[in-house]
Amino acid sequence: MAMSKVVSMADAIETYVEDGMTVCLEGFSHLISFAAAHEIIRQQRQNLTLCRMTPDIVSDQLVAAGCVTKLVASFFASGSAGSLHELRRRIERHDPVPLEVEEYSHYGMVCRYQAGAAGLPFFPLRSYAGSDLPRLNPRIRLVDDPYGEGTVYVVPPLNPDVTIVHAQRADRHGNVQIWGISGVQQEAVYAARKAIVVVEEIVDDEVVRSDPNRTLIPSHAVDAVVVCPRGAHPSYVQGYYDRDCAFYRRWTAISKDSGLLQAWLKDWVHGTANHEEYLDKLGGDYWDDLAVAPRLSEPVDYGSRK
């Protein structure tokens, strides 16, 4: 019988995230594991290369905490809520120190993950034609089309040391089910050397087997499963809780003042021992506005079926 892969968040980060690693933390507006990022901050990992499409608030926090020295990313924005001022300080003014950036388009990052997952030496794409990105990023290259006349842009594979993703649920063996916006969760896991999946809940094997189309990440690709309810806050989890848009709007003012940002990290991350304490600090009533109504994609209580 397969062994359980369920571990605590602290153990997962301690085991699989080391200083100097390339860490992918994915989730495309949906299913962003803020809880894992906060644990990386608590454990004071340093000199990380962070890979992320849309490096939103979670990237601002990791950079401000001194964990990240290089960012491989696309579309720098706090969702639809404003700028990421810690990133801007580092990139525009080198304040307090510069941040190395390797920038791609969204699709360029997708292609990098796909190449990494498939073991390909590069991935071709047309969308850089007319763009300034190839001039800014020498890793985006123009090559001859081997099957005809003309040229095509290519990007290199991306193979993180560890990928961390969030999902709705998994069984104890690590068969992971995702629905809603899936982003590049699957590709990023397959591209990585190790993978941590954070889930809202562990369900019985029978639940996973009864709905196989939701299993986007099978157990053989997963090294650790962490159970962390509401671990994606302030992003959202389809069927479980809504996006905390008010927090996203508040973040602009917090990040604009480096002192406020450091105070927020001290209070909400370093000042909490784990995500459970973070949730306690928010309070039970906080979730009333983030509750979701029943939908066809909501979790199903298979135990109640006869």
C-alpha positions as CSV (number, residue, x, y, z in Angstrom):
1,M,0.0,0.0,0.0
2,A,1.3,3.5,-0.9
3,M,2.5,5.6,2.0
4,S,0.8,8.8,3.1
5,K,2.6,11.9,1.8
6,V,0.8,14.2,4.3
7,V,3.2,16.4,6.3
8,S,3.0,19.7,8.2
9,M,3.7,23.0,6.5
10,A,6.7,23.6,8.7
11,D,8.2,20.2,7.8
12,A,7.5,20.5,4.1
13,I,9.2,23.9,3.9
14,E,12.1,22.8,6.1
15,T,12.6,19.6,4.0
16,Y,12.2,20.9,0.5
17,V,13.1,24.6,0.4
18,E,16.7,25.5,1.0
19,D,18.6,28.7,0.7
20,G,19.7,29.5,-2.9
21,M,17.0,27.4,-4.5
22,T,14.8,28.2,-7.5
23,V,11.3,28.1,-6.1
24,C,8.1,28.1,-8.2
25,L,5.0,29.4,-6.4
26,E,2.1,29.2,-8.9
27,G,-1.6,30.0,-9.0
28,F,-3.2,32.3,-11.5
29,S,-5.3,34.6,-9.3
30,H,-6.8,31.4,-8.0
31,L,-5.1,28.9,-5.6
32,I,-2.1,31.0,-4.5
33,S,-0.5,29.4,-1.5
34,F,0.1,32.5,0.7
35,A,0.4,30.1,3.7
36,A,3.4,28.4,2.2
37,A,5.0,31.8,1.3
38,H,4.5,32.9,4.9
39,E,6.2,29.8,6.2
40,I,9.2,30.4,3.9
41,I,9.4,33.9,5.5
42,R,9.1,32.5,9.0
43,Q,11.9,30.0,8.3
44,Q,14.0,32.9,6.9
45,R,15.0,31.3,3.7
46,Q,17.4,33.5,1.7
47,N,18.8,34.0,-1.8
48,L,15.8,32.4,-3.5
49,T,15.0,32.7,-7.2
50,L,11.2,33.0,-7.3
51,C,9.3,31.9,-10.4
52,R,5.8,33.1,-10.8
53,M,3.3,34.3,-13.5
54,T,1.8,37.6,-12.3
55,P,4.1,38.2,-9.3
56,D,1.4,39.7,-7.2
57,I,1.2,40.4,-3.4
58,V,2.9,37.1,-2.4
59,S,6.0,38.2,-4.4
60,D,6.0,41.6,-2.8
61,Q,5.9,39.9,0.6
62,L,8.7,37.4,-0.1
63,V,10.9,40.1,-1.5
64,A,10.3,42.5,1.3
65,A,11.1,39.8,3.8
66,G,14.5,39.3,2.3
67,C,13.9,35.8,1.0
68,V,14.2,36.5,-2.8
69,T,17.1,38.0,-4.7
70,K,15.9,37.1,-8.3
71,L,12.4,37.1,-9.8
72,V,11.5,35.2,-13.0
73,A,8.1,36.4,-13.9
74,S,5.5,38.1,-16.1
75,F,3.0,40.9,-15.7
76,F,4.0,42.8,-12.5
77,A,0.8,43.8,-10.8
78,S,-1.3,43.2,-7.7
79,G,-4.1,41.5,-9.5
80,S,-6.3,44.4,-10.5
81,A,-5.7,46.4,-7.3
82,G,-2.6,48.4,-7.9
83,S,1.2,48.4,-7.9
84,L,3.6,46.2,-6.1
85,H,5.6,48.9,-4.4
86,E,8.3,46.8,-2.8
87,L,9.1,45.4,-6.3
88,R,9.1,48.9,-7.7
89,R,11.5,50.1,-5.0
90,R,13.9,47.3,-5.7
91,I,13.7,47.5,-9.5
92,E,13.4,51.3,-10.1
93,R,15.6,52.6,-7.2
94,H,17.5,49.6,-5.9
95,D,16.0,50.5,-2.5
96,P,17.3,49.0,-0.2
97,V,19.0,46.6,-2.6
98,P,18.5,45.7,-6.3
99,L,16.3,42.8,-7.4
100,E,17.4,40.8,-10.4
101,V,14.5,40.3,-12.8
102,E,14.1,37.9,-15.8
103,E,10.9,39.0,-17.5
104,Y,8.7,37.0,-19.9
105,S,5.2,37.3,-21.2
106,H,2.5,35.2,-19.6
107,Y,2.6,32.8,-22.5
108,G,6.4,32.8,-22.4
109,M,6.3,31.5,-18.8
110,V,3.7,28.9,-19.8
111,C,6.1,27.7,-22.6
112,R,9.0,27.6,-20.2
113,Y,7.1,25.3,-17.8
114,Q,5.9,23.1,-20.7
115,A,9.4,22.7,-22.0
116,G,10.6,21.9,-18.5
117,A,7.9,19.4,-17.9
118,A,8.5,17.7,-21.2
119,G,12.3,17.6,-21.0
120,L,12.6,19.8,-24.1
121,P,15.6,22.1,-24.8
122,F,13.4,25.0,-25.7
123,F,9.9,25.9,-26.7
124,P,8.9,28.0,-29.8
125,L,6.3,30.8,-29.8
126,R,5.3,33.6,-32.1
127,S,4.0,36.2,-29.7
128,Y,7.3,38.0,-29.2
129,A,7.3,39.4,-32.7
130,G,7.3,43.2,-32.4
131,S,7.9,43.1,-28.6
132,D,10.8,44.8,-26.7
133,L,11.1,41.8,-24.4
134,P,13.7,39.9,-26.5
135,R,15.9,43.0,-26.3
136,L,15.5,43.2,-22.6
137,N,15.9,39.5,-21.9
138,P,18.7,37.7,-23.9
139,R,17.3,34.3,-22.9
140,I,14.5,34.9,-25.4
141,R,16.1,34.1,-28.7
142,L,15.3,34.2,-32.4
143,V,16.2,31.0,-34.3
144,D,15.8,29.6,-37.8
145,D,12.7,27.5,-38.4
146,P,14.2,24.0,-39.2
147,Y,11.2,23.1,-41.2
148,G,10.9,26.0,-43.6
149,E,11.8,29.6,-44.3
150,G,11.8,32.3,-41.6
151,T,12.5,32.5,-37.9
152,V,10.8,31.8,-34.6
153,Y,11.4,32.9,-31.0
154,V,12.2,30.3,-28.4
155,V,12.4,30.3,-24.6
156,P,14.5,27.9,-22.4
157,P,12.9,25.2,-20.2
158,L,12.2,26.1,-16.6
159,N,13.0,23.4,-14.0
160,P,12.5,24.7,-10.5
161,D,14.2,22.9,-7.5
162,V,10.7,22.9,-5.9
163,T,7.3,23.9,-7.0
164,I,4.6,24.8,-4.5
165,V,1.0,24.9,-5.6
166,H,-2.4,25.1,-3.8
167,A,-5.4,22.9,-4.6
168,Q,-8.9,22.1,-3.4
169,R,-8.2,18.6,-2.2
170,A,-6.1,15.5,-2.4
171,D,-6.0,12.0,-1.0
172,R,-3.3,11.0,1.4
173,H,-1.2,9.5,-1.4
174,G,-1.0,12.8,-3.2
175,N,-3.5,12.5,-6.0
176,V,-4.5,16.1,-6.3
177,Q,-7.8,17.5,-7.6
178,I,-8.2,21.0,-8.9
179,W,-11.2,22.8,-10.6
180,G,-11.8,26.3,-11.6
181,I,-8.9,28.3,-13.0
182,S,-6.1,25.8,-13.1
183,G,-3.4,28.1,-14.4
184,V,-0.1,26.3,-14.9
185,Q,-0.3,24.2,-11.7
186,Q,0.1,20.9,-13.5
187,E,3.0,22.0,-15.8
188,A,4.9,23.7,-13.0
189,V,4.7,20.5,-10.8
190,Y,5.9,18.3,-13.6
191,A,8.7,20.7,-14.4
192,A,10.1,20.7,-10.9
193,R,12.5,18.4,-9.2
194,K,10.3,18.3,-6.1
195,A,6.7,19.3,-5.5
196,I,4.7,20.4,-2.5
197,V,0.9,20.6,-2.8
198,V,-1.1,22.5,-0.2
199,V,-4.8,21.6,0.0
200,E,-7.9,22.7,1.7
201,E,-8.7,19.1,2.8
202,I,-7.7,15.5,2.6
203,V,-10.5,13.2,1.2
204,D,-10.8,9.4,1.0
205,D,-9.5,7.6,-1.9
206,E,-13.0,6.8,-3.1
207,V,-13.8,10.5,-3.4
208,V,-10.9,11.0,-5.8
209,R,-11.6,7.9,-7.8
210,S,-15.3,8.8,-8.1
211,D,-14.4,12.1,-9.9
212,P,-11.2,11.4,-11.8
213,N,-11.5,14.3,-14.3
214,R,-10.6,16.7,-11.4
215,T,-7.3,14.9,-10.7
216,L,-4.8,17.2,-12.5
217,I,-1.8,16.2,-10.5
218,P,-1.3,12.5,-9.8
219,S,0.6,11.2,-6.8
220,H,3.8,10.2,-8.6
221,A,4.5,13.9,-9.3
222,V,4.0,14.9,-5.6
223,D,6.5,14.7,-2.8
224,A,4.5,16.3,0.0
225,V,0.9,17.2,0.7
226,V,0.1,19.8,3.3
227,V,-3.4,20.3,4.7
228,C,-4.0,24.0,5.3
229,P,-7.6,25.2,5.2
230,R,-7.9,28.8,3.9
231,G,-4.2,28.6,3.1
232,A,-4.7,30.6,-0.2
233,H,-6.0,33.7,1.5
234,P,-6.2,36.5,0.3
235,S,-6.6,34.7,-3.1
236,Y,-9.5,32.3,-3.5
237,V,-10.3,28.7,-3.8
238,Q,-13.2,27.8,-6.1
239,G,-16.0,26.2,-4.1
240,Y,-14.5,27.1,-0.7
241,Y,-14.0,30.8,-0.2
242,D,-14.0,34.0,-2.3
243,R,-11.1,36.3,-3.2
244,D,-10.4,38.9,-0.5
245,C,-10.6,41.9,-2.8
246,A,-10.6,44.4,0.1
247,F,-7.2,43.1,1.2
248,Y,-5.8,43.4,-2.3
249,R,-7.0,47.0,-2.3
250,R,-5.4,47.7,1.2
251,W,-2.1,46.2,0.1
252,T,-1.3,49.1,-2.2
253,A,-1.1,51.5,0.7
254,I,0.7,49.0,2.9
255,S,3.4,48.3,0.3
256,K,3.8,51.9,-0.7
257,D,5.3,52.6,2.7
258,S,8.2,50.3,3.4
259,G,7.8,50.9,7.1
260,L,4.2,49.8,7.1
261,L,5.1,46.8,5.0
262,Q,7.8,45.6,7.4
263,A,5.4,46.2,10.3
264,W,2.7,44.1,8.5
265,L,5.3,41.2,8.1
266,K,6.3,41.5,11.7
267,D,2.7,41.5,12.9
268,W,1.0,39.0,10.5
269,V,3.8,36.6,9.6
270,H,6.7,36.7,12.1
271,G,4.2,37.4,14.8
272,T,2.2,34.2,14.1
273,A,3.6,30.8,14.6
274,N,1.7,29.2,11.7
275,H,-1.3,29.7,9.5
276,E,-3.7,28.7,12.2
277,E,-2.6,31.6,14.3
278,Y,-2.9,33.9,11.2
279,L,-6.5,32.8,10.8
280,D,-7.2,33.3,14.5
281,K,-5.8,36.8,14.2
282,L,-8.2,37.5,11.3
283,G,-11.1,36.2,13.4
284,G,-14.0,33.9,12.6
285,D,-16.4,36.7,11.5
286,Y,-13.9,37.8,8.8
287,W,-14.9,35.0,6.6
288,D,-18.6,35.9,6.4
289,D,-18.0,38.2,3.4
290,L,-15.8,35.6,1.7
291,A,-18.3,32.7,2.0
292,V,-19.4,31.2,-1.3
293,A,-22.9,30.0,-2.2
294,P,-23.4,26.4,-3.3
295,R,-22.4,25.7,-6.9
296,L,-22.0,22.6,-9.0
297,S,-18.3,22.6,-8.3
298,E,-18.7,22.6,-4.5
299,P,-17.2,19.8,-2.5
300,V,-19.5,16.8,-2.4
301,D,-20.2,14.8,0.7
302,Y,-20.0,11.3,-0.8
303,G,-20.5,9.7,2.6
304,S,-24.1,10.9,2.6
305,R,-24.9,9.1,-0.6
306,K,-26.7,5.8,-0.4
